[in-house]
Amino acid sequence: MKLLVVDDSSTMRRIIKNTLARLGYTDILEGGDGLEGWAAIDSNPDVEMLITDWNMPEMNGLELVKKVRSDARFKDLPIIMVTTEGGKAEVITALKAGVNNYIVKPFTPQVLKEKLAAVMGVSE
Ligand SMILES: [Mg+2]
């Protein structure tokens, strides 16, 4: 299963990747901002899950989610947003844009595991 992790922090990408690896997911593409994320998924439409940050330069995560969701190839793609923007208004905004689930930083590996399971259940 191929996943795409988009975050402008290489440290955060590594943390997410290491957590995913422990859960058995090792086929992981990366992007350092929304534009890189879009380029990665546009050229790898077999990606089965997008995990994205919100605050990033060039194109932020919310814009990336809207762009991905507006493409028919990705209308059912599971998307998890991982962000410091944990306010209720932000969560609602993200869900309206098409995010399936939401993780507030900092998070534990257990939380990521639970959200992944929840999103995969939803996507089936
Ligand atoms: Mg960021």
Backbone and ligand atoms as CSV (ligand in chain L), in Angstrom:
chain,resi,resn,atom,element,x,y,z
A,1,MET,N,N,0.849,-1.197,0.000
A,1,MET,CA,C,0.000,0.000,0.000
A,1,MET,C,C,0.881,1.244,0.000
A,2,LYS,N,N,0.662,2.096,-0.998
A,2,LYS,CA,C,1.495,3.287,-1.152
A,2,LYS,C,C,0.837,4.485,-0.457
A,3,LEU,N,N,1.627,5.179,0.365
A,3,LEU,CA,C,1.119,6.359,1.074
A,3,LEU,C,C,1.955,7.578,0.708
A,4,LEU,N,N,1.323,8.745,0.800
A,4,LEU,CA,C,2.023,10.009,0.569
A,4,LEU,C,C,1.982,10.837,1.848
A,5,VAL,N,N,3.168,11.253,2.318
A,5,VAL,CA,C,3.290,12.080,3.517
A,5,VAL,C,C,3.803,13.456,3.105
A,6,VAL,N,N,3.028,14.498,3.414
A,6,VAL,CA,C,3.398,15.858,3.028
A,6,VAL,C,C,3.501,16.731,4.270
A,7,ASP,N,N,4.694,17.260,4.506
A,7,ASP,CA,C,4.927,18.154,5.659
A,7,ASP,C,C,6.182,18.949,5.342
A,8,ASP,N,N,6.191,20.228,5.713
A,8,ASP,CA,C,7.387,21.035,5.441
A,8,ASP,C,C,8.488,20.763,6.460
A,9,SER,N,N,8.198,20.038,7.513
A,9,SER,CA,C,9.220,19.656,8.481
A,9,SER,C,C,9.739,18.259,8.146
A,10,SER,N,N,11.028,18.185,7.808
A,10,SER,CA,C,11.590,16.867,7.495
A,10,SER,C,C,11.596,15.987,8.742
A,11,THR,N,N,11.725,16.609,9.919
A,11,THR,CA,C,11.671,15.851,11.165
A,11,THR,C,C,10.306,15.208,11.343
A,12,MET,N,N,9.249,16.001,11.085
A,12,MET,CA,C,7.894,15.444,11.227
A,12,MET,C,C,7.658,14.351,10.197
A,13,ARG,N,N,8.136,14.541,8.970
A,13,ARG,CA,C,7.980,13.484,7.958
A,13,ARG,C,C,8.657,12.202,8.426
A,14,ARG,N,N,9.834,12.357,9.047
A,14,ARG,CA,C,10.557,11.171,9.515
A,14,ARG,C,C,9.782,10.482,10.641
A,15,ILE,N,N,9.231,11.277,11.556
A,15,ILE,CA,C,8.451,10.703,12.665
A,15,ILE,C,C,7.259,9.925,12.109
A,16,ILE,N,N,6.551,10.530,11.160
A,16,ILE,CA,C,5.374,9.858,10.583
A,16,ILE,C,C,5.810,8.602,9.831
A,17,LYS,N,N,6.875,8.729,9.054
A,17,LYS,CA,C,7.365,7.569,8.289
A,17,LYS,C,C,7.790,6.428,9.204
A,18,ASN,N,N,8.498,6.775,10.293
A,18,ASN,CA,C,8.935,5.735,11.233
A,18,ASN,C,C,7.739,5.054,11.883
A,19,THR,N,N,6.732,5.855,12.215
A,19,THR,CA,C,5.521,5.279,12.813
A,19,THR,C,C,4.826,4.363,11.818
A,20,LEU,N,N,4.709,4.823,10.577
A,20,LEU,CA,C,4.075,4.007,9.540
A,20,LEU,C,C,4.852,2.713,9.315
A,21,ALA,N,N,6.188,2.821,9.341
A,21,ALA,CA,C,7.023,1.637,9.125
A,21,ALA,C,C,6.772,0.598,10.203
A,22,ARG,N,N,6.610,1.070,11.451
A,22,ARG,CA,C,6.335,0.153,12.552
A,22,ARG,C,C,4.973,-0.518,12.398
A,23,LEU,N,N,4.086,0.141,11.672
A,23,LEU,CA,C,2.761,-0.431,11.422
A,23,LEU,C,C,2.757,-1.283,10.153
A,24,GLY,N,N,3.920,-1.349,9.500
A,24,GLY,CA,C,4.042,-2.216,8.334
A,24,GLY,C,C,3.952,-1.518,6.992
A,25,TYR,N,N,3.845,-0.197,7.021
A,25,TYR,CA,C,3.761,0.562,5.769
A,25,TYR,C,C,5.122,1.158,5.436
A,26,THR,N,N,5.720,0.673,4.352
A,26,THR,CA,C,7.068,1.135,4.014
A,26,THR,C,C,7.145,1.763,2.628
A,27,ASP,N,N,6.045,1.692,1.870
A,27,ASP,CA,C,6.032,2.273,0.525
A,27,ASP,C,C,5.479,3.694,0.634
A,28,ILE,N,N,6.376,4.644,0.948
A,28,ILE,CA,C,5.938,5.981,1.313
A,28,ILE,C,C,6.616,7.038,0.446
A,29,LEU,N,N,5.794,7.855,-0.206
A,29,LEU,CA,C,6.279,9.004,-0.965
A,29,LEU,C,C,6.231,10.218,-0.043
A,30,GLU,N,N,7.073,11.220,-0.341
A,30,GLU,CA,C,7.120,12.407,0.509
A,30,GLU,C,C,7.042,13.679,-0.302
A,31,GLY,N,N,6.499,14.721,0.329
A,31,GLY,CA,C,6.524,16.052,-0.247
A,31,GLY,C,C,6.780,17.070,0.851
A,32,GLY,N,N,7.516,18.129,0.519
A,32,GLY,CA,C,7.872,19.146,1.509
A,32,GLY,C,C,6.928,20.332,1.542
A,33,ASP,N,N,5.971,20.364,0.624
A,33,ASP,CA,C,4.917,21.386,0.639
A,33,ASP,C,C,3.794,20.900,-0.285
A,34,GLY,N,N,2.736,21.685,-0.376
A,34,GLY,CA,C,1.585,21.248,-1.151
A,34,GLY,C,C,1.878,21.033,-2.626
A,35,LEU,N,N,2.739,21.881,-3.176
A,35,LEU,CA,C,3.072,21.726,-4.596
A,35,LEU,C,C,3.807,20.419,-4.845
A,36,GLU,N,N,4.768,20.114,-3.967
A,36,GLU,CA,C,5.490,18.841,-4.097
A,36,GLU,C,C,4.549,17.667,-3.874
A,37,GLY,N,N,3.646,17.843,-2.919
A,37,GLY,CA,C,2.666,16.795,-2.644
A,37,GLY,C,C,1.779,16.546,-3.850
A,38,TRP,N,N,1.319,17.635,-4.467
A,38,TRP,CA,C,0.467,17.492,-5.647
A,38,TRP,C,C,1.235,16.816,-6.784
A,39,ALA,N,N,2.470,17.244,-7.000
A,39,ALA,CA,C,3.286,16.649,-8.069
A,39,ALA,C,C,3.453,15.148,-7.830
A,40,ALA,N,N,3.653,14.771,-6.566
A,40,ALA,CA,C,3.868,13.362,-6.235
A,40,ALA,C,C,2.616,12.534,-6.508
A,41,ILE,N,N,1.460,13.030,-6.112
A,41,ILE,CA,C,0.249,12.233,-6.261
A,41,ILE,C,C,-0.253,12.263,-7.712
A,42,ASP,N,N,-0.038,13.386,-8.375
A,42,ASP,CA,C,-0.454,13.500,-9.778
A,42,ASP,C,C,0.293,12.498,-10.644
A,43,SER,N,N,1.562,12.242,-10.303
A,43,SER,CA,C,2.355,11.291,-11.080
A,43,SER,C,C,2.328,9.883,-10.487
A,44,ASN,N,N,1.711,9.742,-9.323
A,44,ASN,CA,C,1.540,8.416,-8.689
A,44,ASN,C,C,0.087,8.261,-8.220
A,45,PRO,N,N,-0.845,8.196,-9.170
A,45,PRO,CA,C,-2.261,8.155,-8.777
A,45,PRO,C,C,-2.671,6.859,-8.088
A,46,ASP,N,N,-1.720,5.918,-7.959
A,46,ASP,CA,C,-2.023,4.687,-7.212
A,46,ASP,C,C,-1.797,4.866,-5.706
A,47,VAL,N,N,-1.428,6.088,-5.285
A,47,VAL,CA,C,-1.331,6.362,-3.843
A,47,VAL,C,C,-2.673,6.061,-3.194
A,48,GLU,N,N,-2.622,5.351,-2.051
A,48,GLU,CA,C,-3.868,4.914,-1.413
A,48,GLU,C,C,-4.213,5.685,-0.152
A,49,MET,N,N,-3.303,6.564,0.272
A,49,MET,CA,C,-3.631,7.424,1.413
A,49,MET,C,C,-2.740,8.646,1.411
A,50,LEU,N,N,-3.334,9.786,1.758
A,50,LEU,CA,C,-2.589,11.038,1.881
A,50,LEU,C,C,-2.606,11.475,3.338
A,51,ILE,N,N,-1.410,11.720,3.867
A,51,ILE,CA,C,-1.276,12.271,5.216
A,51,ILE,C,C,-0.582,13.611,5.055
A,52,THR,N,N,-1.281,14.700,5.406
A,52,THR,CA,C,-0.709,16.010,5.142
A,52,THR,C,C,-0.802,16.967,6.315
A,53,ASP,N,N,0.227,17.788,6.426
A,53,ASP,CA,C,0.293,18.928,7.326
A,53,ASP,C,C,-0.654,20.018,6.794
A,54,TRP,N,N,-0.933,21.010,7.624
A,54,TRP,CA,C,-1.739,22.153,7.155
A,54,TRP,C,C,-0.798,23.314,6.773
A,55,ASN,N,N,-0.008,23.787,7.742
A,55,ASN,CA,C,0.819,24.972,7.513
A,55,ASN,C,C,2.110,24.618,6.786
A,56,MET,N,N,2.163,25.057,5.518
A,56,MET,CA,C,3.340,24.802,4.679
A,56,MET,C,C,3.476,25.948,3.699
A,57,PRO,N,N,4.698,26.213,3.222
A,57,PRO,CA,C,4.898,27.257,2.215
A,57,PRO,C,C,4.409,26.800,0.838
A,58,GLU,N,N,4.362,27.714,-0.079
A,58,GLU,CA,C,4.004,27.465,-1.493
A,58,GLU,C,C,2.520,27.094,-1.649
A,59,MET,N,N,2.162,25.916,-1.222
A,59,MET,CA,C,0.752,25.520,-1.201
A,59,MET,C,C,0.511,24.833,0.140
A,60,ASN,N,N,-0.452,25.353,0.919
A,60,ASN,CA,C,-0.659,24.733,2.234
A,60,ASN,C,C,-1.511,23.470,2.123
A,61,GLY,N,N,-1.646,22.809,3.259
A,61,GLY,CA,C,-2.321,21.518,3.252
A,61,GLY,C,C,-3.796,21.608,2.904
A,62,LEU,N,N,-4.437,22.675,3.322
A,62,LEU,CA,C,-5.857,22.842,3.016
A,62,LEU,C,C,-6.045,22.999,1.504
A,63,GLU,N,N,-5.182,23.803,0.890
A,63,GLU,CA,C,-5.246,23.975,-0.574
A,63,GLU,C,C,-4.952,22.657,-1.284
A,64,LEU,N,N,-3.986,21.915,-0.745
A,64,LEU,CA,C,-3.665,20.613,-1.338
A,64,LEU,C,C,-4.868,19.674,-1.273
A,65,VAL,N,N,-5.526,19.626,-0.113
A,65,VAL,CA,C,-6.687,18.750,0.049
A,65,VAL,C,C,-7.778,19.132,-0.956
A,66,LYS,N,N,-8.039,20.428,-1.102
A,66,LYS,CA,C,-9.067,20.881,-2.047
A,66,LYS,C,C,-8.713,20.489,-3.470
A,67,LYS,N,N,-7.422,20.636,-3.815
A,67,LYS,CA,C,-6.979,20.300,-5.170
A,67,LYS,C,C,-7.109,18.797,-5.428
A,68,VAL,N,N,-6.700,18.008,-4.452
A,68,VAL,CA,C,-6.784,16.548,-4.580
A,68,VAL,C,C,-8.251,16.116,-4.703
A,69,ARG,N,N,-9.086,16.661,-3.846
A,69,ARG,CA,C,-10.504,16.281,-3.839
A,69,ARG,C,C,-11.233,16.706,-5.121
A,70,SER,N,N,-10.740,17.746,-5.769
A,70,SER,CA,C,-11.409,18.230,-6.979
A,70,SER,C,C,-11.045,17.385,-8.201
A,71,ASP,N,N,-10.111,16.443,-8.012
A,71,ASP,CA,C,-9.686,15.560,-9.099
A,71,ASP,C,C,-10.436,14.229,-8.954
A,72,ALA,N,N,-11.127,13.830,-10.003
A,72,ALA,CA,C,-11.985,12.633,-9.937
A,72,ALA,C,C,-11.206,11.376,-9.534
A,73,ARG,N,N,-9.904,11.339,-9.853
A,73,ARG,CA,C,-9.100,10.158,-9.489
A,73,ARG,C,C,-9.020,9.973,-7.980
A,74,PHE,N,N,-9.175,11.066,-7.246
A,74,PHE,CA,C,-8.903,11.031,-5.804
A,74,PHE,C,C,-10.129,11.360,-4.959
A,75,LYS,N,N,-11.313,11.238,-5.553
A,75,LYS,CA,C,-12.487,11.680,-4.783
A,75,LYS,C,C,-12.744,10.799,-3.565
A,76,ASP,N,N,-12.283,9.520,-3.602
A,76,ASP,CA,C,-12.476,8.619,-2.460
A,76,ASP,C,C,-11.180,8.340,-1.704
A,77,LEU,N,N,-10.124,9.057,-2.036
A,77,LEU,CA,C,-8.832,8.819,-1.372
A,77,LEU,C,C,-8.919,9.179,0.119
A,78,PRO,N,N,-8.512,8.265,1.002
A,78,PRO,CA,C,-8.470,8.625,2.421
A,78,PRO,C,C,-7.417,9.710,2.673
A,79,ILE,N,N,-7.813,10.748,3.387
A,79,ILE,CA,C,-6.908,11.848,3.710
A,79,ILE,C,C,-6.939,12.107,5.210
A,80,ILE,N,N,-5.738,12.148,5.807
A,80,ILE,CA,C,-5.597,12.506,7.223
A,80,ILE,C,C,-4.786,13.789,7.299
A,81,MET,N,N,-5.286,14.761,8.057
A,81,MET,CA,C,-4.512,15.979,8.280
A,81,MET,C,C,-3.845,15.899,9.644
A,82,VAL,N,N,-2.535,16.192,9.657
A,82,VAL,CA,C,-1.748,16.166,10.892
A,82,VAL,C,C,-1.235,17.580,11.114
A,83,THR,N,N,-1.732,18.250,12.148
A,83,THR,CA,C,-1.443,19.671,12.244
A,83,THR,C,C,-1.469,20.180,13.673
A,84,THR,N,N,-0.872,21.344,13.880
A,84,THR,CA,C,-0.969,22.026,15.179
A,84,THR,C,C,-2.274,22.815,15.270
A,85,GLU,N,N,-2.991,22.949,14.137
A,85,GLU,CA,C,-4.252,23.721,14.111
A,85,GLU,C,C,-5.366,22.846,14.676
A,86,GLY,N,N,-5.484,22.847,16.012
A,86,GLY,CA,C,-6.414,21.929,16.650
A,86,GLY,C,C,-7.735,22.544,17.071
A,87,GLY,N,N,-7.979,23.803,16.693
A,87,GLY,CA,C,-9.234,24.465,17.083
A,87,GLY,C,C,-10.428,23.864,16.358
A,88,LYS,N,N,-11.595,24.005,16.978
A,88,LYS,CA,C,-12.801,23.425,16.417
A,88,LYS,C,C,-13.083,23.978,15.014
A,89,ALA,N,N,-12.900,25.288,14.839
A,89,ALA,CA,C,-13.176,25.914,13.539
A,89,ALA,C,C,-12.247,25.350,12.471
A,90,GLU,N,N,-10.981,25.134,12.845
A,90,GLU,CA,C,-10.022,24.590,11.874
A,90,GLU,C,C,-10.394,23.157,11.498
A,91,VAL,N,N,-10.785,22.387,12.501
A,91,VAL,CA,C,-11.161,20.992,12.223
A,91,VAL,C,C,-12.349,20.958,11.257
A,92,ILE,N,N,-13.339,21.798,11.506
A,92,ILE,CA,C,-14.527,21.831,10.638
A,92,ILE,C,C,-14.140,22.261,9.222
A,93,THR,N,N,-13.283,23.263,9.132
A,93,THR,CA,C,-12.817,23.735,7.821
A,93,THR,C,C,-12.134,22.605,7.052
A,94,ALA,N,N,-11.284,21.862,7.763
A,94,ALA,CA,C,-10.559,20.762,7.114
A,94,ALA,C,C,-11.513,19.660,6.673
A,95,LEU,N,N,-12.470,19.321,7.532
A,95,LEU,CA,C,-13.427,18.267,7.179
A,95,LEU,C,C,-14.262,18.684,5.969
A,96,LYS,N,N,-14.657,19.947,5.943
A,96,LYS,CA,C,-15.441,20.461,4.802
A,96,LYS,C,C,-14.644,20.386,3.506
A,97,ALA,N,N,-13.318,20.556,3.612
A,97,ALA,CA,C,-12.457,20.517,2.422
A,97,ALA,C,C,-12.256,19.087,1.923
A,98,GLY,N,N,-12.634,18.099,2.771
A,98,GLY,CA,C,-12.540,16.713,2.310
A,98,GLY,C,C,-11.618,15.821,3.094
A,99,VAL,N,N,-11.115,16.337,4.233
A,99,VAL,CA,C,-10.269,15.506,5.087
A,99,VAL,C,C,-11.139,14.449,5.781
A,100,ASN,N,N,-10.669,13.209,5.845
A,100,ASN,CA,C,-11.420,12.126,6.493
A,100,ASN,C,C,-11.178,12.052,7.994
A,101,ASN,N,N,-9.957,12.417,8.395
A,101,ASN,CA,C,-9.647,12.374,9.817
A,101,ASN,C,C,-8.549,13.374,10.111
A,102,TYR,N,N,-8.309,13.601,11.399
A,102,TYR,CA,C,-7.552,14.762,11.832
A,102,TYR,C,C,-6.722,14.377,13.044
A,103,ILE,N,N,-5.435,14.716,13.022
A,103,ILE,CA,C,-4.558,14.439,14.161
A,103,ILE,C,C,-3.886,15.748,14.573
A,104,VAL,N,N,-3.957,16.060,15.856
A,104,VAL,CA,C,-3.320,17.283,16.346
A,104,VAL,C,C,-1.938,16.939,16.885
A,105,LYS,N,N,-0.923,17.701,16.418
A,105,LYS,CA,C,0.446,17.534,16.916
A,105,LYS,C,C,0.564,18.148,18.307
A,106,PRO,N,N,1.378,17.598,19.205
A,106,PRO,CA,C,2.104,16.348,19.020
A,106,PRO,C,C,1.164,15.152,19.218
A,107,PHE,N,N,1.511,14.045,18.575
A,107,PHE,CA,C,0.655,12.866,18.664
A,107,PHE,C,C,1.500,11.652,19.017
A,108,THR,N,N,0.843,10.618,19.498
A,108,THR,CA,C,1.549,9.370,19.817
A,108,THR,C,C,1.378,8.401,18.647
A,109,PRO,N,N,2.279,7.432,18.522
A,109,PRO,CA,C,2.125,6.418,17.473
A,109,PRO,C,C,0.766,5.730,17.548
A,110,GLN,N,N,0.259,5.550,18.772
A,110,GLN,CA,C,-1.030,4.880,18.948
A,110,GLN,C,C,-2.156,5.682,18.283
A,111,VAL,N,N,-2.089,6.997,18.418
A,111,VAL,CA,C,-3.124,7.847,17.815
A,111,VAL,C,C,-3.083,7.726,16.287
A,112,LEU,N,N,-1.880,7.763,15.732
A,112,LEU,CA,C,-1.768,7.626,14.271
A,112,LEU,C,C,-2.310,6.274,13.823
A,113,LYS,N,N,-1.990,5.230,14.593
A,113,LYS,CA,C,-2.464,3.889,14.270
A,113,LYS,C,C,-3.997,3.835,14.276
A,114,GLU,N,N,-4.601,4.439,15.300
A,114,GLU,CA,C,-6.065,4.431,15.411
A,114,GLU,C,C,-6.723,5.209,14.284
A,115,LYS,N,N,-6.140,6.352,13.933
A,115,LYS,CA,C,-6.739,7.181,12.873
A,115,LYS,C,C,-6.614,6.481,11.519
A,116,LEU,N,N,-5.471,5.826,11.291
A,116,LEU,CA,C,-5.292,5.071,10.049
A,116,LEU,C,C,-6.353,3.986,9.929
A,117,ALA,N,N,-6.561,3.259,11.032
A,117,ALA,CA,C,-7.547,2.191,11.019
A,117,ALA,C,C,-8.936,2.750,10.761
A,118,ALA,N,N,-9.243,3.871,11.396
A,118,ALA,CA,C,-10.563,4.493,11.230
A,118,ALA,C,C,-10.773,4.912,9.781
A,119,VAL,N,N,-9.778,5.532,9.200
A,119,VAL,CA,C,-9.893,6.028,7.832
A,119,VAL,C,C,-9.985,4.876,6.829
A,120,MET,N,N,-9.236,3.822,7.080
A,120,MET,CA,C,-9.303,2.681,6.153
A,120,MET,C,C,-10.655,1.997,6.242
A,121,GLY,N,N,-11.219,1.988,7.442
A,121,GLY,CA,C,-12.556,1.428,7.604
A,121,GLY,C,C,-13.569,2.232,6.815
A,122,VAL,N,N,-13.436,3.549,6.890
A,122,VAL,CA,C,-14.332,4.466,6.186
A,122,VAL,C,C,-14.206,4.297,4.679
A,123,SER,N,N,-12.981,4.015,4.229
A,123,SER,CA,C,-12.727,4.005,2.783
A,123,SER,C,C,-13.189,2.699,2.123
A,124,GLU,N,N,-13.469,1.687,2.921
A,124,GLU,CA,C,-13.813,0.382,2.351
A,124,GLU,C,C,-15.240,0.364,1.826
L,1,MG,MG,MG,4.132,22.809,8.755
